[in-house]
Amino acid sequence: MASVIHARTGREVRRLAREGFSGHTAGLAPGYVQGNLVILPEREAFDFLRFCQRNPKPCPLLAVSEPGDPHLPALGEDLDLRTDLPRYRLWREGALVDEPTDIRHLWRSDLVAFVLGCSFSFEEALLQAGIRLRHLECGCNVPMYRTTIACAPAGPFKGPMVVSMRPLSPADAIRAIVITARFPAVHGAPVHLGDPRAIGIADLDRPDYGDPVPLEPGELPVFWACGVTPQAVLEAARVPFAITHAPGCMLVTDRRNSELALA
Amino acid sequence: MASVIHARTGREVRRLAREGFSGHTAGLAPGYVQGNLVILPEREAFDFLRFCQRNPKPCPLLAVSEPGDPHLPALGEDLDLRTDLPRYRLWREGALVDEPTDIRHLWRSDLVAFVLGCSFSFEEALLQAGIRLRHLECGCNVPMYRTTIACAPAGPFKGPMVVSMRPLSPADAIRAIVITARFPAVHGAPVHLGDPRAIGIADLDRPDYGDPVPLEPGELPVFWACGVTPQAVLEAARVPFAITHAPGCMLVTDRRNSELALA
């Protein structure tokens, strides 16, 4: 779903979404932080917040809203979580029931929004360092896999970590580890590299999400914790009501990727 | 060559060396920076300095002396390079000709001393982070290998990079990369991990220097640039006159390993 939309800032992307743009945000507003969105009733929100606190690599928290407040001024002064994403997903009892482009009619006074960091931010840093990311070169989605790495549970939220995989030469893998370690707010350093079976991945050619990206000779598979983890955990917990972003249709903020670097 | 010597500071080790201690410095003065020593006539010194500048991973410069001056106050106020190492090596035309414990009789007004960082410093940081280093646990020397990675040449100095290898689990390898990247003054991040053949190592069980340390199941070999590189390059260049430390008999300085961390 390539977009012909051009937007230079997070504010522009949000304005376009408010005016009807419903496509993917990859490549829009270069340099601005894009985030995963999870909205839950206050009843489940405290459990989910503890889950994020205990699993910072797959669930790096950028911001948590006040209950009932659809604004998040820390991420954008004008930001309205009900209208500013191109597309949402509505979940009831763990089942996907709708993909609305606006959630004003679903908003409630007890809802709490979580914005989680996304790998777009660290991929920008890798590209700027001259590291090739083949899933981008071939225009496909990064391959993602369920692993045998267990997340630390909290209330009803539990399950395996989902990871994304990028094939890299050993020299690039070393640089990518150093670079992404500087970005703990967007998944940080990898969780594994080398043998996929060591983390329960039977076949790299058959990802659970996204598209396969074959290894070239001499490359190692490098695995980062992935923002799909919280969505998988939400589904498995069958919470009565949840809203998330639709895949690829992220919240684009006013914060810069460069702000997220440790040093 | 285990030592029963106990010394808490670099100054104490240097005093002991001055008074006749001629053993290994590993484990002495914990927390203090130990360095590789290379002494060359001014005639070769500029070429060697350019070699170090071009190859900072194997040859991380901690200090360079003034020509003819055997002191290096930046590394120790009382430091005298002619007496303060337990043992030296004297080279003529690239051949080892003596292993004196004192080089006062060899000192000349045209000699320049180079002190290069050593992996003892980053190993301390790895151990403090709870990462197991098996060559230390089994009391042997780290295995080292000549590679097909070419150093950038300068004047007569050229040749392959020598690397040291430490077997690590993938999770520890990732942490070790992040930790050692903070220490560019002592070899920094690894230069390779995984397949040894990719850097020209035919058999991990047959190191060119040091002792073999077998991989345990699930471990990856991780390779760091090694301070043996400049010694191998000096030998190959057959310079008329050179003095180095004897293996394991390092210069112990007043600087702290923790000072060398970037952040």
Boltz contact constraints between the chains, C-beta under 6 A:
constraints:
  - contact:
      token1: [A, 170]
      token2: [B, 192]
      max_distance: 6.0
  - contact:
      token1: [A, 170]
      token2: [B, 193]
      max_distance: 6.0
  - contact:
      token1: [A, 170]
      token2: [B, 194]
      max_distance: 6.0
  - contact:
      token1: [A, 174]
      token2: [B, 177]
      max_distance: 6.0
  - contact:
      token1: [A, 174]
      token2: [B, 189]
      max_distance: 6.0
  - contact:
      token1: [A, 174]
      token2: [B, 190]
      max_distance: 6.0
  - contact:
      token1: [A, 177]
      token2: [B, 174]
      max_distance: 6.0
  - contact:
      token1: [A, 177]
      token2: [B, 177]
      max_distance: 6.0
  - contact:
      token1: [A, 178]
      token2: [B, 181]
      max_distance: 6.0
  - contact:
      token1: [A, 178]
      token2: [B, 189]
      max_distance: 6.0
  - contact:
      token1: [A, 181]
      token2: [B, 178]
      max_distance: 6.0
  - contact:
      token1: [A, 189]
      token2: [B, 174]
      max_distance: 6.0
  - contact:
      token1: [A, 189]
      token2: [B, 178]
      max_distance: 6.0
  - contact:
      token1: [A, 190]
      token2: [B, 174]
      max_distance: 6.0
  - contact:
      token1: [A, 192]
      token2: [B, 170]
      max_distance: 6.0
  - contact:
      token1: [A, 193]
      token2: [B, 170]
      max_distance: 6.0
  - contact:
      token1: [A, 194]
      token2: [B, 170]
      max_distance: 6.0
  - contact:
      token1: [A, 194]
      token2: [B, 220]
      max_distance: 6.0
  - contact:
      token1: [A, 198]
      token2: [B, 218]
      max_distance: 6.0
  - contact:
      token1: [A, 218]
      token2: [B, 198]
      max_distance: 6.0
  - contact:
      token1: [A, 220]
      token2: [B, 194]
      max_distance: 6.0
  - contact:
      token1: [A, 263]
      token2: [B, 263]
      max_distance: 6.0
